[in-house]
Amino acid sequence: MIRKAALLALLTTALLVPPSMAGTADAAPRGLGKTAAPANPLLVAGMTPDVPREPTTPIQVSGTVTGSPMAPVRIRIHYSPGQPFRARADMARFTAGQLVTTSYNTKVQYTQLDQSGKLPFDFTVTPHELGMTATGVYPFAIEVLDGNTGQQIAIYRTFLTYVPQGQQTPKIKLAVALPLVDRPHRADDSTFMDDDLHASITSGRLAKLLQLAQSTSKAVTWFLDPAVLDDARKSSAGPYTVEKGDKDDHKAPDAAAAQWFEAVRTALADRPVVATPYGDPDITALVHNGLDAPAVAAIQRGAAAATAQLGREVPTSVAWPSGGAMDRDAVDELATAGVKSVLLSGDTLPPDPPITTTPDAASRLDTVSGPLTAIVSDPTLSQVLGSDVSAPGSALLARQRFIAETAMIAFEPPATQSPVTTTGTQGGGQAAKGAQTARTIVAAPPAELWSPDPKFVTSLLKTVSRAPWLQMTTLGSIKPTKAQVHRSDLVYTDRDRQAELGKSYLATVRKLSQKTDAASTVTATPTQLFHDAILRLASSSWRGDSKRSAAFAARVGDAIDDRMNDVQVTDTPRAVAGANGQVPVSVSNTLDQAVTIRIQVTSDNPKRLQIDAPGGVYLSEPVSILEARTRLENVPVIVPEGGGEATIAIQLLTRESKRYGDAVHVTVRATGYTGIALVIVGAALTIMLAAVVMRILRRRSRKSFPFSPEQPAEPKPVSTPGEAQVVPADQRESPST
């Protein structure tokens, strides 16, 4: 009973492995046990060598069975003597458990697990023992059975590739594309929205990508987003600001970012590098939402920024869209922008009609601007290369699968020619006779924000580069051949469209882009302020992350508004009297440089106040406002009878008449008492005129007499008797009188 309970506990275990892995390690259906059992009952830790070359070469297999203590188990292998796979589809069926092997051999007889519930195993087989007689890829499985009942506990399915020495082996070329991209960390050019970059470059994903760039061969092509290096350089060049809620956190320069930046420059100095459009934008979504200009700007900016960062010319001639999927509209836009090649997933441009063999990766794709090269990555190889190998044993599965898939492609006949059996090959070991151009296949991780295991990827690429059937090449060397299979039109599904950046979000990006254009063109010297920020907002990494992207957009919007508010209309209320007059409009410039703007004025209340201009719209010529100065513009108006309080809308425009900020509404108090005012003023003028005339007449009358007018007679003095009177000399009579 104890032994049965232990077995039931062991039977509850299951190993879940993604179908993209190199093989499978499946557990059989279990009964329910009370004790939690390990999740991985069968772990295969090693299979060496990767490619046996002789019939007697020992193939060493090691691993561990885990379960309940003292539970009995058996271990046996499954294989198919003399029957290599004939097609890659058969390999996929075997991985899924839909294709069974024909033979088995027990390698570990009835054996109990130890007291810790483990059983390490190690055994060897040879190609001869497995019936491998010719070049090819063969099925190989390891199975764990219940020692008592013989019921399957778990099975591990993988592949063995056998290439005997001295046999002619067909050749293919393998190009590998790896992305060095990241999601944006800055919103506007000076503010970081998080401090995750530091962790990523010290021990996270970007640190792994640097290690991989330093260890891979010169045949690997790197796709570099220069926005990543810009973020690193910004955080290392001086103190930087990280927004945390309602307050900002000021950080000291990041020395680790500076070291990472220089290490990337060194690692990529002699590697094939292609620049992604700046910020790795969602090109397809931009085109679908009418944002062609930012899409083209991102391509141009990507090349310029990467060239400046690496100190050598870095092209953007090859585009790698998000998920490797793109439709005709986006491809046409890329071709118009000067892109020469596009890296697509094999699911986006499949052969039509379907074929059982693997075609060459290069194909010609017609666009409105002429043909470009479509480079089609292999879906299975790409999935295996980009898979998560952190689980124990998964790296070996992926390694065996990748090696076997490349070998199977080499051994199958070219899709455009009839197969000719070559001596020493059988089944999957078919090759075309005579000289022919080697096919090229491409592996590219399907996820842009891929977090690799550098040790696994480096070891895998070194192994396949030494394989007798394979030659490494660069992505730039891939050209369409004359013999091509016919491919369908671009496949872009509803699911692909749904994965794009949302319409409402991109409407916000469009609005911010327009405001950025206005802010950058009003200055005497146009600037590129906020242009990079707009491109970062369009990053494909925001797919499925609407909350974070909205926060970035809001921060960029606030920064643009702050900048635009340095040139603004003074909204002080104004007054105007009379039927005709002028309303002064005041615009201030607090920037550190001159601006050139146009002023547009309309009336919000035409019944009370009209703009005296054609169509009721006043539009000034471009006017210059010096730094730290104010400009006064007089706007002619008409006040209808009655007047009253009204508002005018003042809109600043760029020289190209694009809106600069929002319209400002200024109150104007207008009076309609024009007649009374004229009467009062006229009466006052009449009185003043009469007074002036009288004064003139007086002056003229005085000038008409030669002497001054007589003075009024003074009263004569009264004298007393006996008192002599004194008469003034001028009143005395002359002697002649």
C-alpha positions in Angstrom: 0.0 0.0 0.0 2.8 2.4 0.8 4.5 1.6 -2.5 1.2 2.3 -4.4 0.7 5.6 -2.6 4.2 6.6 -3.5 3.5 5.6 -7.1 0.3 7.7 -7.2 2.2 10.7 -5.9 4.8 10.2 -8.6 2.1 9.9 -11.2 0.6 13.3 -10.4 3.7 15.0 -11.8 3.8 16.7 -15.2 6.4 18.4 -17.3 4.9 21.3 -19.3 7.2 22.3 -22.2 6.2 24.8 -24.9 5.8 23.4 -28.3 8.5 25.7 -29.5 11.1 23.8 -27.6 13.5 21.3 -29.1 11.5 18.3 -28.2 9.0 17.3 -25.5 9.1 15.8 -22.1 5.6 14.8 -21.3 4.0 13.1 -18.3 1.3 10.5 -18.6 -2.1 11.1 -17.1 -2.1 10.9 -13.3 -4.3 10.0 -10.5 -4.9 12.5 -7.6 -2.5 12.2 -4.7 -2.6 14.0 -1.3 1.1 14.9 -1.4 2.3 17.6 -3.8 4.7 16.0 -6.3 7.6 17.4 -8.3 6.6 19.2 -11.5 9.4 17.6 -13.5 9.6 13.9 -13.1 12.1 13.4 -16.0 15.0 15.8 -16.5 17.5 15.0 -19.3 20.6 17.1 -18.5 22.9 16.0 -21.3 23.2 14.3 -24.7 26.7 14.4 -26.2 28.0 14.7 -28.8 25.5 17.0 -30.6 26.2 15.3 -34.0 27.8 11.8 -34.0 30.0 11.2 -37.0 30.8 7.5 -36.7 28.6 4.4 -36.3 30.4 3.5 -33.1 30.4 7.0 -31.6 29.1 6.7 -28.0 26.1 9.0 -27.4 26.1 9.7 -23.7 22.7 10.4 -22.1 22.3 11.6 -18.5 19.6 12.9 -16.3 17.5 12.5 -13.3 14.1 10.9 -12.4 12.3 12.5 -9.5 9.3 11.2 -7.5 8.3 9.7 -4.2 11.1 8.1 -2.2 11.7 4.4 -2.9 9.3 4.3 -5.8 10.4 1.7 -8.5 10.9 2.9 -12.0 12.3 1.7 -15.4 13.9 3.8 -18.1 13.8 2.9 -21.8 14.6 4.5 -25.1 12.5 4.7 -28.3 13.9 5.0 -31.8 13.2 4.0 -35.4 16.1 2.0 -37.0 16.9 3.1 -40.6 14.0 5.6 -40.7 15.1 9.2 -40.5 12.5 11.9 -40.9 11.5 12.7 -44.4 10.0 16.1 -43.8 10.0 18.8 -41.1 6.3 18.3 -40.7 7.0 14.8 -39.4 9.3 16.3 -36.8 6.6 18.5 -35.5 4.2 15.5 -35.4 6.7 13.5 -33.4 7.2 16.4 -31.0 3.5 16.6 -30.4 3.3 12.8 -29.8 1.4 12.1 -33.0 4.2 10.0 -34.6 5.4 6.9 -32.8 8.7 5.2 -33.0 9.0 1.5 -34.0 11.6 0.2 -31.5 12.5 0.5 -27.8 15.2 -0.7 -25.5 15.2 -0.7 -21.7 18.4 1.0 -20.4 17.6 1.1 -16.7 15.8 -2.0 -15.3 13.6 -2.1 -12.2 15.3 0.4 -9.8 14.0 2.3 -6.8 14.4 6.0 -6.3 16.5 6.9 -3.3 15.3 8.2 0.0 15.2 11.7 -1.4 13.0 10.6 -4.2 15.7 10.9 -7.0 17.4 8.5 -9.4 20.3 9.9 -11.4 20.9 7.9 -14.6 23.6 7.8 -17.2 23.8 5.4 -20.2 25.3 5.3 -23.7 24.0 4.3 -27.1 25.7 4.3 -30.5 24.3 5.2 -34.0 24.8 1.6 -34.9 22.7 0.4 -32.0 19.9 2.8 -33.0 20.0 1.7 -36.6 21.3 4.9 -38.0 22.8 3.9 -41.4 22.6 7.1 -43.4 22.8 10.9 -43.0 19.6 12.2 -41.5 17.6 13.4 -38.5 16.2 10.5 -36.4 13.6 10.4 -33.6 14.8 9.6 -30.1 12.7 9.4 -26.9 13.4 8.5 -23.3 10.6 7.1 -21.3 10.1 6.6 -17.5 7.8 3.7 -16.5 6.3 2.5 -13.2 8.5 -0.4 -12.2 5.6 -2.5 -11.1 2.7 -1.7 -13.5 4.7 -0.6 -16.6 2.5 2.5 -16.8 4.2 5.5 -18.4 5.2 8.3 -16.0 6.9 10.7 -18.4 8.5 10.7 -21.8 11.1 13.0 -23.3 11.1 13.4 -27.1 14.0 14.8 -29.0 16.2 14.3 -32.1 19.5 12.9 -33.0 21.3 14.1 -36.1 23.7 11.7 -37.8 26.2 12.7 -40.4 28.8 10.0 -41.2 32.3 11.1 -42.0 33.1 11.1 -45.7 29.6 11.4 -47.0 28.7 14.3 -49.2 26.6 16.8 -47.2 24.5 19.5 -48.8 25.0 23.1 -47.6 22.7 25.8 -46.5 23.4 29.3 -45.2 22.1 30.6 -41.9 21.7 34.3 -41.0 20.8 35.3 -37.5 19.2 38.6 -36.6 19.1 39.7 -32.9 17.4 42.8 -31.5 19.0 45.2 -29.1 15.9 47.2 -28.2 14.1 48.3 -25.1 10.9 50.1 -24.1 11.4 53.8 -23.6 12.2 55.1 -20.1 12.0 58.8 -20.8 8.9 60.7 -21.6 10.0 64.2 -22.5 13.7 64.6 -23.2 14.7 65.4 -19.7 12.3 63.3 -17.5 12.5 59.6 -16.8 9.3 57.9 -15.9 11.1 55.1 -14.0 14.5 54.1 -13.0 14.3 50.6 -14.5 17.1 51.3 -16.9 19.7 51.0 -14.2 18.6 47.6 -13.2 18.4 46.4 -16.8 21.9 47.4 -17.7 23.5 46.1 -14.6 22.0 42.7 -14.2 18.8 42.5 -16.3 17.9 42.1 -20.0 20.1 44.8 -21.4 23.1 43.4 -19.6 22.4 40.0 -21.1 22.1 41.5 -24.6 25.5 43.2 -24.1 27.0 39.9 -23.0 25.6 38.2 -26.1 26.9 41.0 -28.4 30.3 40.5 -27.0 30.4 36.7 -27.4 28.6 36.1 -30.8 30.4 35.9 -34.1 30.7 38.7 -36.6 28.1 36.9 -38.8 25.2 37.8 -36.5 23.3 41.0 -37.6 22.2 43.3 -34.8 19.1 45.6 -35.0 19.9 48.5 -32.7 17.3 51.0 -31.4 19.3 54.2 -30.9 16.7 55.4 -28.4 18.1 52.8 -25.9 21.6 54.3 -26.2 20.2 57.8 -25.9 18.5 56.9 -22.6 21.7 55.4 -21.3 23.7 58.4 -22.3 21.2 60.8 -20.8 21.2 59.1 -17.4 25.0 59.0 -17.4 25.9 62.5 -18.7 24.7 64.3 -15.6 22.0 64.4 -12.9 18.7 63.3 -14.2 15.1 63.4 -12.9 12.8 60.5 -12.3 9.1 61.2 -11.9 7.5 59.5 -8.9 3.9 60.3 -8.4 3.4 64.0 -7.7 7.1 64.7 -7.1 10.4 64.3 -8.9 13.3 62.3 -7.7 16.7 63.7 -8.6 19.4 61.2 -9.4 23.1 61.4 -9.6 24.8 60.5 -12.9 24.7 56.8 -13.5 28.2 55.5 -13.9 26.9 52.0 -14.8 25.0 53.4 -17.7 28.1 55.1 -19.1 30.1 51.8 -18.9 27.3 49.9 -20.6 27.0 52.5 -23.4 30.8 52.3 -24.1 30.7 48.5 -23.9 27.9 48.4 -26.5 29.9 50.7 -28.8 32.9 48.5 -28.5 31.0 45.2 -29.0 29.3 46.5 -32.1 32.2 48.3 -33.6 33.0 45.4 -36.1 29.6 43.8 -36.2 26.9 44.1 -38.8 24.4 46.6 -37.4 21.1 48.0 -38.7 19.4 50.8 -37.0 15.7 50.5 -36.2 13.5 53.5 -36.7 14.1 55.7 -33.6 12.1 54.3 -30.7 11.3 51.1 -32.6 7.9 52.5 -33.5 4.8 50.5 -34.5 5.1 51.5 -38.2 2.0 49.6 -39.3 -0.2 51.2 -36.7 1.2 54.7 -37.6 0.4 54.2 -41.3 -3.1 52.9 -40.6 -3.8 56.0 -38.5 -2.5 58.5 -41.0 0.7 59.2 -39.1 3.0 58.7 -42.1 5.2 61.7 -41.3 6.3 60.4 -37.8 6.9 57.0 -39.4 9.3 58.5 -42.0 10.9 60.8 -39.4 11.6 57.8 -37.2 13.5 56.1 -40.0 15.6 59.1 -40.7 16.2 59.9 -37.1 17.2 56.3 -36.4 20.0 56.3 -39.0 21.3 59.7 -37.8 21.3 58.8 -34.1 22.8 55.4 -34.5 25.6 56.7 -36.8 26.4 59.4 -34.2 26.4 56.9 -31.3 28.6 54.2 -32.9 30.9 56.6 -34.8 30.3 54.9 -38.1 27.6 54.8 -40.7 24.6 52.7 -39.6 21.8 52.3 -42.2 18.1 51.8 -41.7 17.8 50.0 -45.0 16.3 46.9 -43.4 13.1 47.1 -41.5 12.0 44.6 -38.9 8.3 45.2 -38.1 6.8 44.2 -34.8 6.1 40.5 -34.8 7.5 40.3 -38.3 4.0 41.1 -39.6 3.1 44.0 -42.0 0.6 44.8 -44.7 0.8 46.4 -48.1 0.2 50.0 -46.9 3.0 49.8 -44.4 5.4 48.1 -46.9 4.7 50.9 -49.4 5.4 53.5 -46.8 8.7 51.9 -46.0 9.7 51.7 -49.6 8.9 55.3 -50.1 11.1 56.2 -47.1 14.1 54.4 -48.7 14.0 51.0 -47.0 15.4 48.3 -49.3 14.6 45.1 -47.3 12.0 44.0 -44.8 12.4 41.1 -42.3 9.1 39.2 -42.1 7.9 36.1 -40.4 7.4 33.1 -42.5 3.7 33.2 -41.5 3.4 36.6 -43.1 4.7 35.6 -46.6 4.1 31.8 -47.0 4.6 29.9 -50.2 1.6 29.6 -52.4 0.6 26.9 -53.0 2.0 25.3 -49.8 5.1 23.1 -50.2 6.6 20.5 -48.0 10.2 21.8 -48.2 11.8 25.0 -47.0 12.2 27.7 -49.6 15.0 30.3 -49.8 14.6 33.2 -47.3 14.8 35.9 -49.9 11.9 37.0 -52.1 11.1 40.0 -54.2 8.2 42.2 -53.0 6.7 44.8 -55.4 5.8 48.2 -53.9 4.6 51.5 -55.2 8.2 52.7 -55.2 9.7 49.6 -56.9 10.7 46.2 -55.7 12.3 45.5 -52.3 13.7 42.4 -50.8 11.5 40.4 -48.4 13.7 38.4 -46.0 11.5 35.7 -44.5 12.5 34.2 -41.2 11.8 30.6 -40.4 9.1 30.4 -37.8 10.3 27.2 -36.0 13.9 28.2 -35.9 13.0 31.7 -34.7 10.7 30.3 -32.0 13.3 27.9 -30.7 16.1 30.6 -30.7 13.9 33.0 -28.8 12.4 30.5 -26.4 12.7 30.7 -22.6 15.3 28.2 -21.5 15.3 29.0 -17.8 13.6 25.8 -16.9 15.9 22.8 -16.1 16.5 20.7 -19.2 14.8 23.2 -21.6 18.1 24.4 -23.0 19.1 20.9 -24.1 15.7 20.4 -25.8 16.0 23.7 -27.6 19.6 23.0 -28.7 18.8 19.5 -30.1 15.7 20.9 -31.9 17.6 23.8 -33.5 20.4 21.6 -34.7 18.0 19.0 -36.1 15.8 21.6 -37.9 18.8 23.2 -39.7 20.0 19.8 -40.7 16.6 18.7 -42.0 16.4 21.9 -44.1 19.8 21.1 -45.6 19.0 17.4 -46.3 15.6 18.1 -47.9 15.6 18.9 -51.7 15.4 22.6 -52.7 11.8 23.7 -53.2 12.4 24.9 -56.8 14.2 21.8 -58.1 13.4 18.1 -58.3 15.3 16.1 -55.7 18.1 13.8 -56.8 19.2 11.1 -54.4 22.9 11.3 -53.6 25.0 8.4 -52.6 25.0 7.7 -48.9 21.7 9.6 -48.2 18.3 8.2 -47.4 15.0 9.7 -46.6 15.7 13.1 -45.2 19.3 12.9 -46.5 18.4 13.9 -50.0 20.5 16.5 -51.9 20.5 18.0 -55.4 23.2 16.8 -57.6 25.6 19.3 -59.2 26.5 22.8 -58.5 23.6 25.0 -57.1 23.2 28.1 -55.1 22.9 27.2 -51.4 19.6 28.2 -49.8 19.6 30.8 -47.1 17.5 30.5 -43.9 17.0 33.1 -41.3 16.4 32.9 -37.5 15.1 35.9 -35.6 13.6 35.9 -32.1 9.9 36.8 -32.5 9.7 39.0 -29.5 11.5 42.4 -29.7 11.8 42.6 -25.9 13.6 39.2 -25.9 15.5 38.3 -22.7 18.1 35.8 -23.8 20.3 33.3 -22.0 23.7 34.5 -23.4 25.4 31.2 -22.6 22.8 29.1 -24.4 22.6 31.3 -27.5 26.4 31.7 -27.9 27.0 28.0 -27.5 24.2 27.1 -29.9 25.4 29.4 -32.6 29.0 28.2 -32.2 27.8 24.6 -32.5 25.7 25.1 -35.7 28.4 27.2 -37.3 30.7 24.1 -37.1 28.0 21.8 -38.5 29.1 20.2 -41.8 25.8 21.2 -43.5 25.7 24.9 -42.5 27.5 28.1 -43.2 26.9 31.4 -41.2 26.2 34.5 -43.2 25.0 38.1 -42.6 21.6 39.5 -43.2 22.9 42.0 -45.6 24.3 39.3 -48.0 20.8 37.9 -48.6 19.6 38.6 -52.1 16.7 37.1 -54.1 17.8 34.3 -56.5 16.5 33.7 -59.9 14.8 30.4 -58.9 12.2 31.4 -56.3 9.0 29.8 -55.1 5.8 31.7 -55.5 4.6 33.3 -52.3 1.2 34.5 -51.4 0.4 38.2 -50.8 1.2 39.6 -47.4 -0.9 37.9 -44.7 -2.1 40.4 -42.1 -4.8 39.0 -39.9 -7.4 40.6 -37.7 -5.4 39.5 -34.8 -2.4 41.4 -36.1 -4.6 44.5 -36.4 -5.9 44.1 -32.9 -2.4 43.9 -31.6 -1.5 47.4 -33.0 -1.4 50.5 -30.9 -4.9 51.7 -30.3 -6.7 54.4 -32.4 -7.5 56.6 -29.5 -4.0 56.5 -28.2 -2.5 57.4 -31.6 -5.0 60.3 -31.8 -3.3 61.7 -28.7 0.1 61.1 -30.3 -1.1 62.9 -33.5 -2.3 65.9 -31.4 1.0 66.1 -29.5 2.9 65.8 -32.8 1.1 68.8 -34.2 1.8 70.8 -31.1 5.4 69.8 -31.2 5.7 71.0 -34.8 4.2 74.3 -33.9 6.5 74.8 -30.9 9.6 74.0 -32.9 8.9 76.2 -35.9 8.0 79.6 -34.2 11.6 80.2 -33.1 14.0 82.0 -35.4 16.0 78.8 -35.6 13.7 75.7 -35.8 14.4 73.2 -33.1 13.9 69.4 -32.7 12.6 69.8 -29.2 10.1 67.0 -28.3 10.4 65.3 -31.7 12.3 62.3 -30.2 9.7 62.2 -27.4 6.9 61.8 -29.9 8.7 59.0 -31.6 9.2 57.2 -28.3 5.5 57.5 -27.7 4.9 55.5 -30.9 7.1 52.6 -29.7 5.8 49.1 -30.5 6.7 48.2 -27.0 3.6 50.0 -25.8 1.4 47.3 -27.4 -0.7 45.9 -24.6 0.6 48.4 -22.1 -2.0 51.2 -22.4 -1.7 52.4 -18.8 2.0 53.1 -19.0 1.8 54.6 -22.4 -0.9 57.0 -21.4 1.2 58.2 -18.5 4.1 58.8 -20.8 1.9 60.7 -23.2 0.4 62.9 -20.4 3.9 63.8 -19.3 5.0 64.7 -22.8 1.9 66.8 -23.2 2.5 68.8 -20.0 6.1 69.5 -21.1 5.0 70.7 -24.5 2.3 73.0 -23.0 4.9 74.4 -20.6 7.1 75.3 -23.5 4.3 76.8 -25.6 3.1 78.9 -22.7 6.3 80.9 -22.9 4.7 82.6 -25.9 1.2 83.7 -24.9 -1.6 86.2 -25.3 -2.2 88.6 -22.4 -5.9 88.2 -21.5 -6.4 91.6 -19.8 -9.9 93.0 -20.6 -10.0 95.8 -23.2 -12.4 98.7 -23.9 -13.4 100.4 -27.1 -15.8 103.3 -27.6 -17.5 104.5 -30.8 -18.7 102.8 -33.9 -15.2 102.2 -35.2 -12.0 101.7 -33.2 -9.1 99.5 -32.4 -8.5 96.8 -29.8 -4.9 96.3 -28.7 -3.8 92.7 -28.6 -0.7 92.0 -26.5 1.6 88.9 -27.0 4.6 88.2 -24.7 7.6 86.1 -25.4 9.5 84.8 -22.4 11.7 82.4 -24.3 15.5 83.0 -24.6 15.2 83.6 -28.3 13.1 85.5 -30.8 9.9 84.0 -32.2 8.0 84.7 -35.4 4.2 84.3 -35.2 1.0 85.4 -36.8 -2.0 86.7 -34.9 -5.5 85.7 -35.9 -8.5 87.4 -34.2 -12.2 86.7 -34.5 -15.2 87.8 -32.6 -17.2 85.5 -30.4 -20.2 87.9 -30.4 -20.5 89.5 -33.8 -23.8 91.2 -32.9 -21.9 93.3 -30.3 -18.5 93.5 -31.8 -17.3 92.9 -35.3 -13.8 92.5 -36.6 -13.2 95.1 -39.4 -11.5 92.7 -41.8 -12.6 90.5 -44.7 -14.8 87.7 -43.5 -14.6 89.0 -40.0 -11.1 87.5 -39.5 -8.1 89.6 -38.7 -4.8 87.9 -39.7 -1.6 89.7 -39.2 1.5 89.3 -41.3 4.3 87.3 -39.6 5.6 89.4 -36.8 8.8 88.9 -34.8 8.9 89.2 -31.0 12.4 89.5 -29.5 13.3 87.4 -26.4 11.7 88.7 -23.2 9.7 91.3 -25.1 6.0 92.0 -25.7 4.3 92.7 -29.0 1.2 95.0 -29.3 -1.0 94.5 -32.3 -4.0 96.9 -32.9 -7.0 95.1 -34.3 -9.7 97.2 -36.1 -13.2 96.6 -34.9 -16.8 97.9 -35.5 -19.3 98.3 -32.7 -22.9 97.9 -33.9 -25.5 100.2 -32.4 -26.0 99.4 -28.8 -22.6 97.9 -28.1 -22.1 96.0 -24.9 -19.6 93.4 -23.5 -18.2 90.9 -26.0 -15.2 88.5 -26.3 -12.7 88.1 -29.1 -10.8 84.9 -29.8 -7.1 85.4 -30.3 -5.3 82.5 -31.9 -1.5 82.5 -32.4 -0.3 80.8 -35.5 3.1 79.8 -36.9 4.5 81.3 -40.1 2.8 78.4 -42.0 -0.5 79.4 -40.3 -0.6 76.3 -38.1 -2.2 76.6 -34.7 0.1 77.5 -31.8 -1.6 76.6 -28.6 -5.2 77.2 -27.8 -7.2 80.3 -28.6 -7.4 82.9 -25.8 -10.7 84.7 -25.3 -10.4 88.3 -24.2 -13.3 90.5 -22.9 -13.9 93.8 -24.7 -16.3 96.4 -23.4 -17.8 98.3 -26.3 -20.1 101.3 -26.1 -22.8 102.2 -28.8 -23.5 105.8 -27.7 -21.7 107.3 -30.7 -24.3 110.1 -31.5 -24.6 111.5 -28.0 -20.9 111.5 -27.7 -20.6 113.5 -31.0 -23.2 116.1 -29.8 -21.4 116.6 -26.5 -18.1 116.9 -28.2 -19.5 119.2 -30.9 -21.1 121.6 -28.3 -17.9 121.7 -26.4 -16.0 122.5 -29.6 -18.5 125.3 -30.5 -18.2 127.0 -27.1 -14.4 126.8 -27.3 -14.5 128.2 -30.8 -16.7 131.2 -29.8 -14.4 132.0 -26.9 -11.4 132.0 -29.2 -13.2 134.3 -31.8 -14.2 136.9 -29.1 -10.7 136.9 -27.8 -9.3 137.5 -31.2 -11.7 140.4 -31.9 -10.7 142.1 -28.6 -7.1 141.9 -29.5 -7.8 143.4 -32.9 -9.9 146.3 -31.4 -7.1 147.2 -29.1 -4.6 147.4 -31.9 -6.8 150.0 -33.8 -6.1 152.9 -31.1 -2.7 154.7 -31.0 -2.9 155.4 -27.3 -4.1 153.6 -24.4 -7.7 154.1 -23.4 -8.4 157.0 -20.9 -8.1 156.1 -17.3 -11.2 156.9 -15.3 -11.1 160.4 -13.6 -10.1 160.4 -10.0 -12.3 162.4 -7.6 -11.0 165.9 -6.8 -9.7 166.5 -3.3 -11.8 168.7 -1.1 -9.9 171.6 0.4 -10.6 173.6 3.5 -10.6 177.4 3.6 -7.2 179.0 3.7 -5.5 175.8 2.6 -3.7 175.9 -0.7 -4.5 173.1 -3.2 -1.7 171.3 -4.9 -2.5 170.4 -8.5 -0.5 167.6 -10.2 1.7 168.8 -13.0 -0.1 166.7 -15.6 -3.4 168.3 -14.7 -2.3 171.9 -14.8 -3.6 174.0 -17.7 -1.0 175.2 -20.0 -0.4 178.9 -20.2 -2.0 179.0 -23.5 -5.4 177.7 -22.3 
